[in-house]
Amino acid sequence: MAETRMMTHGFAIGLALATALVPGRGTAHPHVFVDAGVEVAFDEDGRLAALQVVWVYDEFYSMFAIDDYGFDREYTGNLTEDERAELTQIYSNWDEGFAGDLYVYAGGRRLDLSGPVSLQADYRDGRIIVAHTRALRERIAVGGDRVTIQVYDPTYYVSYSLAGSPGIKGRGDCSAEVSGPDLEAAQARLETELDALEAEGYDPWEIDAEFPEVGEAFAETILVTCAS
């Protein structure tokens, strides 16, 4: 989960307590809501080269985070240049192995992505905005096979919603289609896994630490198709 990889442990606990008003079950998750933008970039040879990603965090999380970081003490709604640089540094600090909540598949395999490139963070209109690029470590030709893209937090601490239509840059013969999850099936899976945790003796207030990885079930899917 992006934000808990980049904020203090105490902040994560405080935010969880502030948002989990009732213990246990699915009511404790998600804690954070993000509008996500995705643009698919092809190189001059028509190969899939990178994905440009924007996260726009919800107002409650943003307010909590900005206060915790000690920014905008005058409550102007704006950051100084130094604060903006520090915010960018905070959100650039990904833990080793963190997938960046972005999953891309083609030809039956998951594609290997770089860490965040040219990441910039800002705070506007009461919301933290993080923009970055994820480059493919090996560029691939895209023909008749579709590229599948999902943006999700495996632990479902963060709920991502795709904002607007995915963009395509570098090719004019590709299209992107978004399909939603089967929410009924996703909720049923969540309930089943929570039941299993409780059967093992987890207290509802402690389940958050061992929350089942159901984020994929709640994720929207982008299907990119290009001419053969």
N, C-alpha and C positions, 0 to 999 in steps of 0.2 A: 504494500500500500504506500503510495508515493509520499503522502504527507507525514506518516509516522516514521518513515525512513529518514526524514529530514528535520524532525523536530525533537525536542527534548522528551525524555521518557515521562517526566512529570506533566508536560503539556498534553501528551497522549492520554494519560490517565485522567487529567482534569477534563479534557474534552469528552472522553467516554462517559464520565460521571454526569456531565452537564447534559448530554444528549440521551443517555439511557435512563429515561424517567421511570420505566418499569422494568423489573428484573426479568432476565431470561427470554426464551423463545426468540422469534425473529424481530421482536420490538427493539432489541439492542443494536441491530444492524439494519442498514448502514448508518454510520455516524456522520459521514461527509458526502456532499453531493457536488458533482463536477459536470459542467457542460464541456464536452470535448469536441474539438474540431480536428479533422484529419485531411491532409492533402497528400496525394500519391505523386511522387516525382520520378520521371524517367529521364535517362541521360540522352546524349545526342545520337546514340546508337539504338535508341528505343528500348533499352534495358531498364528494368525496375532498379532504381538507384537509392531511393530514400523515402522516408515518410516525414512530413512536417506536421507537428502535433501542437495543439493549443489546449491547455486546461484552464477553465474559468471556475474558480471555487465559489461555493455558495456564500452568502453574506454572513451567516452566523459563524461558519468556520473562519472566514477571512477576518472578521472582527476579533475573534478569539486569538487568532494567530498574530495579527498585527500588535495587539495589546501585549501578548506574551513576549514578542520580540522587542518590545519597548519602542516601537516606531509610532510616528504621528501623535506625539504627546499633546499637541495643540488641537487635535481633532479637526484638522482642516480637510481630511479626506485625501490628502496628497502626501507623497514621500519626498524627502530630500534626495539629492543625487547620491549621497553617501548611504542613505537607508535603502535606496533602490539597488545599489551595488551589493549591499550586505544581503538583501533579500534574494538577489540572483545567486549569491554564493551559497546561501542556505539550501536553495532548491536544486543547486548543481551537485550537492554532496550526496550522491546515491551510494547506498551500501553495495558492497561487492555481491554480485549474483542477483541483484534486483533487476527484474525484467522490464521495469518502467511501465508496467500495466499495459503493455502493447504486445500483441501476438499476431504474427503474420505467417501464413502458410501458402505454399505453392507446390504443385507437383507431388502432393502427398507428404510433404515435410515442412517442419517449422523452420523459418528462415532466421539466420543469426544476424542480430542487429548490434550496431555500435551503442555506446553510451550516449548521453545527451550531447549534442553538438550545437554550439552557438546559442546556448540557453539564455533567455532573458526573462526576468520576473518583474512584475509591476503591480501596483495597487490602484485601481481606478473604479469609480462608481461603487465603492464599498466592497469590491471583490478582488481577490488576488488572481492575477493572470500569469500563467507560465507558458512560454512558447519555446519550443526546441525542435531539433531535427534528429532523427534516428537514421543513420546510413546503413545500408546493407553491407555486410562485410564481404559478400560476394554478389555482385550484380547479376541479375538473371534475365534471360529473354522471356517475354510473356507473349504467348500466341493464343492458341485455342483454350488452354487451361486457365481456370479462374484463380485469382489471388484472393485469399480470404483474410480479412483483417478484423480483429476484435480489440476493444479497449475495455479492460476490466481489472479489478483487484481480486485476486483469487480468494482472499478471505472475506470479501464483501464488506469490508470496513468502509470502503469508498464505493459509492454508486455513480457510475459514469453514464451520461446520456449524450448521444451524438447530437450536436447542434448544427442544423443546416445540412446541406448536401455535401458529401465528401468531394474535395477538389481533385482534379487531375492536371498535372503539368508536364509538358514535354511530348505528349502524343495527342493526336486528335481522333484516334480510332479506338479509344477505350471509353468505357462507361462504368459507373459505380452504382450499385443498388444496395439499399439498406433493408435488412429484414430484422424484425423484432424477435425477442425470445418467447418461448412458451411459458408465460408467467405462472400459470396454474401448475405445470409440471415442475418448474423451478421451486415454487413455494412448497410443493409436496416433498421434493427432495430435501429442502432445508429442514422441514418439520421432522422428517425421518431421521436425519443425521443428528438433529438436536435431541430427539428422543433417545437415540443411541448413547449420546454423551451423558444425558441425565441418568440413563440406566447404569452407566459406569460409575455414577456417584458424584458427578460434577455439580457443584452448587450453581444455580442460575446466575448468581452474581459473578461467578468465576469462569463461566463458559467463554467469555470474550477472549481469554488468553488461548483457548483451544478451539476457536470457532472453526467449523468445517469449511473447507475450501469449495464454496458453491458459487463463487463470483461468475464463473464462466456460464453457468446455467441462466443467469440474469442478464447476460451481455447481448447487446445488439451485434449484428454481423454485417460487415461491408463486403460485398462481392464485386471485385473488379474484373471485367472481361474486356479483352482486346481482340482485334481481328487476327486471324491466323497468319 
